[in-house]
Amino acid sequence: MLGYICKYAPIEVFEAMGVEMKRMEPEVTNFNQADILMHPNICSFTKGLLEDVFMNEYEGIVLTTCCDSIRRLYDVLKEKMPDKFIYMLDTPRITKDAGVVLYEQRIRDMIRAYEEFSGKKFDENKLKELIKKRQEEQSIARKEDALNIGIVGARANDSIKRILEERNVHVTFDVTCTGLVRKLLLDEENVLRGYARGLLSQFPCMRMEEASNRDELLKQYAESVDGIIYHTVQFCDNYSYEYAWLKDVITKPMLLLETDYTKQSYGQILTRIEAFLESLNKGMKKVPKVGGQGTMYVMGVDSGSTSTNAVIMDQDRKIKAFSVVRTGAKSGESADKILKEVLEKAGLKREDISWIVSTGYGRVSIPYADETVTEISCHGRGAHYFNPKIRTILDIGGQDSKGIKLSDKGEVIDFVMNDKCAAGTGRFLEMIARTLEVDISELGTIALQSTEDIEITSMCSVFAESEVISLIANNKEKTDIANGICRAIANKSFSLLKRVGMEGEYMMTGGVAKNPGVVRAVEEKIGAKLYICPEPEIVGATGAAMYALDRLQQQM
């Protein structure tokens, strides 16, 4: 079995020699080997490939010259695995006749190298048969009974497509590095030359000379879909900048999805995709059972990493009761606790609640919920409920932070998330408070008493803690250190809001919104006041209750 990674790889050539070809899609849990053998800032996909080769029984791997990271991978594999077929196929970036002739010759050189390595022989007639068997028109097929999504950018891993498929979403086109459709041409006069021409005439990747036409091609492709997912890989040096350019070219909604090709990234992929699909306003999951007379009630539950929050709302959109409890070690137990507590506050029974929507990272762990909605959509609805003038939301929770941009109707236009690092979150502040030996509830208050500006240069949780320890050793005041931390969070939040697009008015949600030091620092940084509702931790739960109410009103 040979592995390959690129849509330009001539896999049919090897299959004509009876070789099993596998498109490599690494889903690893760590980069132990890669971090030893390669630079830590090499793209995550490349590091995942290295781990994949070490873990599985490949006869070899066929690489193409798409970027410097892949070239480095080739050097490492050639050195560490001299007994395997490690081949770098230099793919021309020119697609005209000269490039086709050049690629044909390089494919022939590769064939000779593999024949010498394996003892197998290439049969051109078998390649011709394979091309005839697989040859098909490149087309864009739309399904009218489903949400249609296009995928653009760097290779989209299988988990993205699984999430879409499970939600009845049709991938109309995939023009990433691997793509769903290979363009195969048959030239009876010169089979390999026609084959090389077909490979080079696929939708151009960023290194090809035709890359300048990508925007025009994507304009045409975008007409057939409801939205586009633009995927890029962490530390990718080719695709990381194209999204910003395309946003000004393509009018259809686009989601930027950056992953690190680890199994642990599934959660962030799921949240982002679900929120994007929700923003396209397609489909309902279940129909609520509405019966009886009198007032009807709905409930929203927001299961976060630090707190679990619930809101009960009546049919007139008035909040009947709300509650906030600490999540603890098991989200399921806190969900049961919040249900009991909020029902008691409302003076209701479980059967009085017509529909329950759950949100947050633990939303799938709430067994009594009738439906789940992402926290991004729920924070948008909740913010609009408390203040319809809000256009930009900064949500800082226990383990992540989000910037959300709203329309005048409270719909999510765009969002960005920071959920791969604890920097600037509630957990980060808890750690700093322990280091300063103050209660977390006092950290923001003492920051307001600061008399000296101190810069915290690192936002990494571990490094920031070390920096705080050094400041303590230098006899700096706790008030000044606390203020420095708040300002550092404000700087990070400002970067997040700039990415989503800053537009007033502004609102801050999440538990960190209760920290007056952070609130002041953010307001100074953005040059505007932040709207803080009386209980900023229930904004997501309120939005979930609003979604539940929508379901009821559809049936009334």
For each residue, the residues with C-beta under 8 A, 3 or more apart:
1: 19 20 21 22 57 58 59
2: 14 19 20 21 22 58 59 60 61 62 85
3: 21 22 23 24 52 53 58 60 61 62
4: 9 11 21 22 23 24 61 62 63
5: 9 23 24 49 61 62 63 64 70 155 177 178
6: 9 63 64 66 91 177 178
7: 177 178 179 182 199 202 205
8: 64 91 199 200 202 205
9: 4 5 6 62 64 89
10: 13 14 89 107 110 195 196 199
11: 4 14 15 21 62
12: 15 16 127 130 131 134 184 195
13: 10 16 17 107 110 111 122 127 195
14: 2 10 11 17 19 21 62 114
15: 11 12 18 19 20 21 130
16: 12 13 122 123 124 126 127 129 130
17: 13 14 114 118 120 121 122 123 126
18: 15 120
19: 1 2 14 15 59 118 120
20: 1 2 15
21: 1 2 3 4 11 14 15
22: 1 2 3 4 58
23: 3 4 5 178
24: 3 4 5 49 52 61
25: 155 157 158
26: 45 48 49 51 52 261
27: 48 157 158 159 261 262 263
28: 31 48 51 52 55 261 262 263
29: 262 263 264
30: 51 262
31: 28 34 35 44 47 48 50 51 262
32: 35 36 51
33: 36 37 50 51 54
34: 31 37 38 42 46 47 48 50 51
35: 31 32 38 40 47
36: 32 33
37: 33 34 50 76 80
38: 34 35 42 46 47 50 72 73 76
39: 42 72
40: 35
41: 235
42: 34 38 39 46 47 69 72 73 235
43: 46 47 67 69 233 234 235 236 237
44: 31 47 48 233 234 235 259 260 261 262
45: 26 48 49 69 154 155 233 236 261
46: 34 38 42 43 49 50 69 70 72 73
47: 31 34 35 38 42 43 44 50 51 261
48: 26 27 28 31 34 44 45 51 52 261 262
49: 5 24 26 45 46 52 53 61 73
50: 31 33 34 37 38 46 47 53 54 73 76 77
51: 26 28 30 31 32 33 34 47 48 54 55
52: 3 24 26 28 48 49 55 56
53: 3 49 50 56 58 61 77 81
54: 33 50 51
55: 28 51 52
56: 52 53
57: 1
58: 1 2 3 22 53 61 84
59: 1 2 19 84 85 118
60: 2 3 84 85 86 87 117
61: 2 3 4 5 24 49 53 58 77 84 85 86 87
62: 2 3 4 5 9 11 14 87 89 110
63: 4 5 6 70 73 74 86 87 88 89
64: 5 6 8 9 70 88 89 90 91
65: 70 71 88 89 90 91
66: 6 70 91 177 205 207 238
67: 43 70 71 207 236 237 238
68: 71 72 237
69: 42 43 45 46 72 73 235 236 237
70: 5 46 63 64 65 66 67 73 74
71: 65 67 68 74 75 88
72: 38 39 42 46 68 69 75 76
73: 38 42 46 49 50 63 69 70 76 77
74: 63 70 71 77 78 86 88
75: 71 72 78 79
76: 37 38 50 72 73 79 80
77: 50 53 61 73 74 80 81 84 86
78: 74 75 81 82 86
79: 75 76 82
80: 37 76 77
81: 53 77 78 84 86
82: 78 79
83:
84: 58 59 60 61 77 81
85: 2 59 60 61 113 114 117 118
86: 60 61 63 74 77 78 81
87: 60 61 62 63 110 113 114
88: 63 64 65 71 74
89: 9 10 62 63 64 65 106 107 110
90: 64 65 106
91: 6 8 64 65 66 103 106 200
92: 95 99 102 103 106 200
93: 99 207 208 209
94: 98 99 102 209
95: 92 99 100 200 201 204 208 209 210
96: 99 100
97: 100 101
98: 94 101 102
99: 92 93 94 95 96 102 103 200
100: 95 96 97 103 104 193 196 197 200
101: 97 98 104 105 193
102: 92 94 98 99 105 106
103: 91 92 99 100 106 107 196 199 200
104: 100 101 107 108 190 192 193 195 196
105: 101 102 108 109
106: 89 90 91 92 102 103 109 110
107: 10 13 89 103 104 110 111 192 195 196
108: 104 105 111 112 192
109: 105 106 112 113
110: 10 13 62 87 89 106 107 113 114
111: 13 107 108 114 115 122
112: 108 109 115 116
113: 85 87 109 110 116 117
114: 14 17 85 87 110 111 117 118 120
115: 111 112 118 119 120 121 122
116: 112 113
117: 60 85 113 114
118: 17 19 59 85 114 115
119: 115
120: 17 18 19 114 115
121: 17 115
122: 13 16 17 111 115 127
123: 16 17 126 127
124: 16 127 128 191 192
125: 128 129
126: 16 17 123 129 130
127: 12 13 16 122 123 124 130 131 191 192 195
128: 124 125 131 132 186 191
129: 16 125 126 132 133
130: 12 15 16 126 127 133 134
131: 12 127 128 134 135 184 185 186 191 195
132: 128 129 135 186
133: 129 130
134: 12 130 131 182 184
135: 131 132 184 185 186
136: 181
137:
138: 181 183
139:
140: 172 173 221 224
141: 172
142: 148 170 172 224 225
143: 146 148 170 172
144:
145:
146: 143 168 169 170
147: 167 168 169 170 226 227 277 280 282 283
148: 142 143 169 170 172 224 225 226
149: 164 169 170 171 172 225 226 227 228 229
150: 171 172 173 174 175 221 222 224 225 227 228 229
151: 156 160 171 173 174 175 176 228 229 231
152: 175 176 218 228 229 230 231 246
153: 156 176 229 230 231 232 239 242 243
154: 45 176 177 231 232 233 236 238 239
155: 5 25 45 176 177 178 231 233
156: 151 153 160 161 174 176 178 229 231
157: 25 27 160 161 259 261
158: 25 27 161 162
159: 27 162 163 265 266 269
160: 151 156 157 163 164 229 231 257 269 273
161: 156 157 158 164 165 171
162: 158 159 165 166
163: 159 160 166 167 269 270 273 274
164: 149 160 161 167 169 170 171 273
165: 161 162 168 169 171
166: 162 163
167: 147 163 164 274 277
168: 146 147 165 283
169: 146 147 148 149 164 165 277
170: 142 143 146 147 148 149 164
171: 149 150 151 161 164 165 174 180
172: 140 141 142 143 148 149 150 224 225
173: 140 150 151 180 181 221 224 225
174: 150 151 156 171 178 179 180 181
175: 150 151 152 179 203 217 218 221
176: 151 152 153 154 155 156 179 231
177: 5 6 7 66 154 155 205
178: 5 6 7 23 155 156 174
179: 7 174 175 176 182 202 203
180: 171 173 174
181: 136 138 173 174
182: 7 134 179 198 199 202
183: 138 198 199 201 202
184: 12 131 134 135 195 198
185: 131 135 194 195 197 198 201
186: 128 131 132 135 191 194 195
187: 190 191 193 194 195 197
188: 191
189: 193 194
190: 104 187 193 194
191: 124 127 128 131 186 187 188 194 195
192: 104 107 108 124 127 195 196
193: 100 101 104 187 189 190 196 197
194: 185 186 187 189 190 191 197 198
195: 10 12 13 104 107 127 131 184 185 186 187 191 192 198 199
196: 10 100 103 104 107 192 193 199 200
197: 100 185 187 193 194 200 201
198: 182 183 184 185 194 195 201 202
199: 7 8 10 103 182 183 195 196 202
200: 8 91 92 95 99 100 103 196 197 208
201: 95 183 185 197 198
202: 7 8 179 182 183 198 199
203: 175 179 214 217
204: 95 208 209 210 211 213 214 217
205: 7 8 66 177 208 211 238
206: 211 214 238 239 242
207: 66 67 93 211 238
208: 93 95 200 204 205 211
209: 93 94 95 204 212
210: 95 204 213 214
211: 204 205 206 207 208 214
212: 209
213: 204 210 216 217
214: 203 204 206 210 211 217 218 242
215: 218 219 245 246 249 250
216: 213 219 220
217: 175 203 204 213 214 220 221
218: 152 175 214 215 221 222 228 246 249 250
219: 215 216 222 223 249 250
220: 216 217 223
221: 140 150 173 175 217 218 224 225
222: 150 218 219 225 228 250 251 252
223: 219 220
224: 140 142 148 150 172 173 221
225: 142 148 149 150 172 173 221 222 228 252
226: 147 148 149 252 253 280 282
227: 147 149 150 252 253 254 255 276 277 280
228: 149 150 151 152 218 222 225 250 252 253 254 255
229: 149 150 151 152 153 156 160 254 255 257 273 276
230: 152 153 242 243 246 254 255 256 257
231: 151 152 153 154 155 156 160 176 257 258 259
232: 153 154 236 239 240 242 243 256 257 258
233: 43 44 45 154 155 236 239 258 259 260 261
234: 43 44 258 259 260 261
235: 41 42 43 44 69
236: 43 45 67 69 154 232 233 239 240
237: 43 67 68 69 240
238: 66 67 154 205 206 207
239: 153 154 206 232 233 236 242 243
240: 232 236 237 243 258
241: 244 245
242: 153 206 214 230 232 239 245 246
243: 153 230 232 239 240 246 247 254 256
244: 241 247 248
245: 215 241 242 248 249
246: 152 215 218 230 242 243 249 250 254
247: 243 244 250 254
248: 244 245
249: 215 218 219 245 246
250: 215 218 219 222 228 246 247 254
251: 222
252: 222 225 226 227 228
253: 226 227 228 276 279 280
254: 227 228 229 230 243 246 247 250
255: 227 228 229 230 272 273 276
256: 230 232 243 416
257: 160 229 230 231 232 269 272 273
258: 231 232 233 234 240
259: 44 157 231 233 234 262 265 268 269
260: 44 233 234 265 420
261: 26 27 28 44 45 47 48 157 233 234 265
262: 27 28 29 30 31 44 48 259 265
263: 27 28 29 266
264: 29 267
265: 159 259 260 261 262 268 269 420
266: 159 263 269 270
267: 264 270 271 361 419
268: 259 265 271 272 417 419 420
269: 159 160 163 257 259 265 266 272 273
270: 163 266 267 273 274
271: 267 268 274 275 361 374 375 376 417 419
272: 255 257 268 269 275 276 417
273: 160 163 164 229 255 257 269 270 276 277
274: 163 167 270 271 277 278 373 374
275: 271 272 278 279 374 376 377 412 415
276: 227 229 253 255 272 273 279 280
277: 147 167 169 227 273 274 280 282
278: 274 275 281 373 374 376 377 412
279: 253 275 276 377 411 412 413
280: 147 226 227 253 276 277
281: 278
282: 147 226 277
283: 147 168
284: 287 551 554
285: 371
286: 370 371 551
287: 284 551 555
288: 354 355 370 548 551 552 555
289: 354
290: 296 354 552 555 556
291:
292: 296
293:
294:
295: 314 315
296: 290 292 314 315 354 552
297: 312 313 314 315 320 346 348 352 353 354
298: 312 313 315 353 354 355 356 357 545 548 549 551 552
299: 310 311 312 313 342 353 355 356 357 545 548
300: 310 311 313 356 357 358 359 378 540 541 542 543 544 545 546 547 548
301: 308 309 310 335 338 339 356 357 358 359 360 363 366 369 541 544
302: 308 309 310 358 359 360 375 378 537 538 540 541 544
303: 308 327 331 334 335 358 359 360 361 362 363 365 366
304: 307 308 309 327 360 361 362 375 397 398 399 540
305: 327 361 362 397 398 399 427
306: 326 327 397 398 399 426 427 511
307: 304 324 325 326 327 398 511 537
308: 301 302 303 304 324 325 326 327 331 334 335 337 338 360 362
309: 301 302 304 322 323 324 325 338 537 538 540 541
310: 299 300 301 302 322 323 338 339 341 342 538 541
311: 299 300 319 321 322 342 538 541 542 544 545
312: 297 298 299 319 320 321 322 342 343 346 348 353 545
313: 297 298 299 300 317 318 319 320 542 545 546 548 549
314: 295 296 297 317 318 320
315: 295 296 297 298 549 552 553
316:
317: 313 314 385 546 549
318: 313 314
319: 311 312 313 322 542 545
320: 297 312 313 314 346 348
321: 311 312 342 345 346
322: 309 310 311 312 319 342 345 535 538 541 542
323: 309 310 338 341 342 345
324: 307 308 309 535 537 538
325: 307 308 309 334 337 338 341
326: 306 307 308 334
327: 303 304 305 306 307 308 331 334 362 398
328: 333 334
329: 333
330: 333 334
331: 303 308 327 334 335 361 362 365 366
332: 335 336 362 365 366 367
333: 328 329 330 336 337
334: 303 308 325 326 327 328 330 331 337 338 362
335: 301 303 308 331 332 338 339 358 362 365 366 367 368
336: 332 333 339 340
337: 308 325 333 334 340 341
338: 301 308 309 310 323 325 334 335 341 342
339: 301 310 335 336 342 343 350 368
340: 336 337 343 344
341: 310 323 325 337 338 344 345
342: 299 310 311 312 321 322 323 338 339 345 346
343: 312 339 340 346 348 349 350 353
344: 340 341 347
345: 321 322 323 341 342
346: 297 312 320 321 342 343
347: 344
348: 297 312 320 343 352 353
349: 343 352
350: 339 343 353 368
351:
352: 297 348 349
353: 297 298 299 312 343 348 350 356
354: 288 289 290 296 297 298 548 552
355: 288 298 299 370 371 548 549 551 552
356: 298 299 300 301 353 366 368 369 370 371 548
357: 298 299 300 301 369 370 371 372 373 378 544 545 547 548 551
358: 300 301 302 303 335 362 363 364 366 369 371 372 373 544
359: 300 301 302 303 363 372 373 374 375 377 378 540 541 543 544
360: 301 302 303 304 308 363 375 540
361: 267 271 303 304 305 331 375 399
362: 303 304 305 308 327 331 332 334 335 358 365 366
363: 301 303 358 359 360 366 369 372 373 374 375
364: 358 372
365: 303 331 332 335 362
366: 301 303 331 332 335 356 358 362 363 369
367: 332 335
368: 335 339 350 356
369: 301 356 357 358 363 366 372
370: 286 288 355 356 357 548 551
371: 285 286 355 356 357 358 547 548 551
372: 357 358 359 363 364 369
373: 274 278 357 358 359 363 377 378 543 544 547
374: 271 274 275 278 359 363 377 378
375: 271 302 304 359 360 361 363 378 379 395 402 540
376: 271 275 278 379 380 402 404 412 415 417
377: 275 278 279 359 373 374 380 381 412 543 547
378: 300 302 357 359 373 374 375 381 382 539 540 541 542 543 544 546 547
379: 375 376 382 383 393 395 402 404 509 539 540 543
380: 376 377 383 384 393 404 406 410 411 412 543
381: 377 378 384 385 410 542 543 544 546 547
382: 378 379 385 386 509 538 539 540 541 542 543 544 546
383: 379 380 386 387 390 393 404 406 410 507 509 539 543
384: 380 381 387 388 390 406 409 410
385: 317 381 382 410 542 543 546
386: 382 383 390 507 531 533 539 542
387: 383 384 390 505 507 531 533
388: 384 408 410
389: 505 531
390: 383 384 386 387 393 406 505 506 507 531
391: 405 406 407 408 503 504 505 506
392: 403 404 405 406 497 500 501 502 503 504 505 506 507
393: 379 380 383 390 402 403 404 405 406 506 507 508 509
394: 401 402 403 493 496 497 506 507 508 509 522 530
395: 375 379 401 402 403 404 508 509 510 539 540
396: 401 424 425 426 489 493 508 509 510 511 512 513 518
397: 304 305 306 400 401 402 425 426 510 511 512
398: 304 305 306 307 327 425 426 427 511
399: 304 305 306 361 419 422 425 426 427
400: 397 417 418 419 425
401: 394 395 396 397 417 418 419 424 425 492 493 496 510
402: 375 376 379 393 394 395 397 415 416 417 418 496
403: 392 393 394 395 415 416 417 493 496 497 499 500
404: 376 379 380 383 392 393 395 412 414 415 500
405: 391 392 393 412 413 414 415 500 501 503
406: 380 383 384 390 391 392 393 410 411 412 413
407: 391 410 411 413
408: 388 391
409: 384
410: 380 381 383 384 385 388 406 407
411: 279 380 406 407
412: 275 278 279 376 377 380 404 405 406 415
413: 279 405 406 407
414: 404 405 500 501
415: 275 376 402 403 404 405 412 500
416: 256 402 403 496 499 500
417: 268 271 272 376 400 401 402 403
418: 400 401 402 421 423 424 492 496
419: 267 268 271 399 400 401
420: 260 265 268
421: 418 460 461
422: 399 425 427 428 461
423: 418 428 459 460 461 464 492
424: 396 401 418 428 459 488 489 492 493
425: 396 397 398 399 400 401 422 428 429 512
426: 306 396 397 398 399 429 430 510 511 512
427: 305 306 398 399 422 430 431 461
428: 422 423 424 425 431 432 461 464 489
429: 425 426 432 433 440 443 485 489 512 515 518
430: 426 427 433 434 440
431: 427 428 434 435 461 465
432: 428 429 435 436 443 464 465 468 482 485
433: 429 430 436 438 439 440 442 443
434: 430 431 437
435: 431 432 465 468 469 472
436: 432 433 443 468 472 478 481 482
437: 434
438: 433 442 443 446 478 482
439: 433 442 443
440: 429 430 433 443
441: 445 514
442: 433 438 439 445 446
443: 429 432 433 436 438 439 440 446 447 482 485 515 517
444: 447 448 482 486 514 515 516 517 518 519
445: 441 442 448 449 516 517
446: 438 442 443 449 450 478 479 482 517
447: 443 444 450 479 482 483 485 486 516 517 518 520 521
448: 444 445 483 516 517 520
449: 445 446 479
450: 446 447 453 477 479 480 482 483
451: 477 479 480
452: 476 477 480
453: 450 480 483 484 487
454: 471 476 480 481 483 484
455: 484 487 488
456: 459 464 467 468 484 485 487 488
457: 467
458: 463 464 467
459: 423 424 456 464 488 489 491 492
460: 421 423 463 464
461: 421 422 423 427 428 431 464 465
462: 465 466
463: 458 460 466 467
464: 423 428 432 456 458 459 460 461 467 468 485 488
465: 431 432 435 461 462 468 469
466: 462 463 469 470
467: 456 457 458 463 464 470 471
468: 432 435 436 456 464 465 471 472 481 485
469: 435 465 466 472 473
470: 466 467 473 474
471: 454 467 468 474 476 481 484
472: 435 436 468 469 475 476 481
473: 469 470
474: 470 471
475: 472
476: 452 454 471 472 480 481
477: 450 451 452 480 481
478: 436 438 446 481 482
479: 446 447 449 450 451 482 483
480: 450 451 452 453 454 476 477 483 484
481: 436 454 468 471 472 476 477 478 484 485
482: 432 436 438 443 444 446 447 450 478 479 485 486 517
483: 447 448 450 453 454 479 480 486 487 517 521
484: 453 454 455 456 471 480 481 487 488
485: 429 432 443 447 456 464 468 481 482 488 489 517
486: 444 447 482 483 489 490 515 517 518 520 521
487: 453 455 456 483 484 490 491 521 525
488: 424 455 456 459 464 484 485 491 492
489: 396 424 428 429 459 485 486 492 493 512 518 521 522
490: 486 487 493 494 518 521 522 524 525
491: 459 487 488 494 495 525
492: 401 418 423 424 459 488 489 495 496
493: 394 396 401 403 424 489 490 496 497 522 525
494: 490 491 497 498 522 525 526
495: 491 492 498 499
496: 394 401 402 403 416 418 492 493 499 500
497: 392 394 403 493 494 500 502 506 526
498: 494 495 501 502
499: 403 416 495 496
500: 392 403 404 405 414 415 416 496 497
501: 392 405 414 498
502: 392 497 498 506 526
503: 391 392 405
504: 391 392 528
505: 387 389 390 391 392 528 529 531
506: 390 391 392 393 394 497 502 526 528 529 530 531
507: 383 386 387 390 392 393 394 530 531 532 533
508: 393 394 395 396 512 513 519 522 530 531 532 536
509: 379 382 383 393 394 395 396 513 533 536 537 539 540
510: 395 396 397 401 426 513 536 537 539
511: 306 307 396 397 398 426 514 536 537
512: 396 397 425 426 429 489 508 515 518
513: 396 508 509 510 518 519 530 532 536 537
514: 441 444 511 536 537
515: 429 443 444 486 512 518 519
516: 444 445 447 448 519 520
517: 443 444 445 446 447 448 482 483 485 486 520 521
518: 396 429 444 447 486 489 490 512 513 515 521 522
519: 444 508 513 515 516 522 523 530 532
520: 447 448 486 516 517 523 524
521: 447 483 486 487 489 490 517 518 524 525
522: 394 489 490 493 494 508 518 519 525 526 530
523: 519 520 526 527 528 529 530
524: 490 520 521 527
525: 487 490 491 493 494 521 522
526: 494 497 502 506 522 523 530
527: 523 524
528: 504 505 506 523
529: 505 506 523
530: 394 506 507 508 513 519 522 523 526
531: 386 387 389 390 505 506 507 508
532: 507 508 513 519 536
533: 386 387 507 509 536 538 539
534:
535: 322 324 538
536: 508 509 510 511 513 514 532 533 539
537: 302 307 309 324 509 510 511 513 514
538: 302 309 310 311 322 324 382 533 535 541 542
539: 378 379 382 383 386 395 509 510 533 536 542 543
540: 300 302 304 309 359 360 375 378 379 382 395 509 543 544
541: 300 301 302 309 310 311 322 359 378 382 538 544 545
542: 300 311 313 319 322 378 381 382 385 386 538 539 545 546
543: 300 359 373 377 378 379 380 381 382 383 385 539 540 546 547
544: 300 301 302 311 357 358 359 373 378 381 382 540 541 547 548
545: 298 299 300 311 312 313 319 357 541 542 548 549
546: 300 313 317 378 381 382 385 542 543 549 550
547: 300 357 371 373 377 378 381 543 544 550 551
548: 288 298 299 300 313 354 355 356 357 370 371 544 545 551 552
549: 298 313 315 317 355 545 546 552 553
550: 546 547 553 554
551: 284 286 287 288 298 355 357 370 371 547 548 554 555
552: 288 290 296 298 315 354 355 548 549 555 556
553: 315 549 550 556
554: 284 550 551
555: 287 288 290 551 552
556: 290 552 553
